[in-house]
Amino acid sequence: MSRALTVDGLSVAVRALRLLAADFSHLPAPDVHVSTVFPRRLELSFHGDEDERYSFAAFEAWRDALGVDTGAVTFNLQADGRTRVLRVLAEYAGAQVELFAYAPVPELVGGAA
């Protein structure tokens, strides 16, 4: 029988979140996810708002702040090709930080990129 993870087991990811909030408080707020499955990983995701729903601006601001090269970013489509997805991993304060961004494909909703 394996031991259950305690809240202390999430401390690396939670500490990274606290430091990110202090160091980058001026950046757009992401959706935040910490999981017991990957306790050292902090997931930050960005979904376009009404004004920037076709843009990956928030993702790029965080990628740049974390010093991640653009070549490390992966691009995929999901939802039968209707949603663009960017993903990248970075190390920060001992945690693995995973950035995700989601935006609709502009041509499918009549917008412009």
Buried (B, 14 or more C-beta within 10 A) or exposed (E): EEEEEEEEEBBBBBBBBEBBEEEBEEBEEBEBBBEEEBBBBBBBBBEBEEEEBBBBBBBBBBBEBBEBEEEEBEEEEEEEEEBBBBBBBBEBBEBBBBBBBBBBBBEEEEEEE
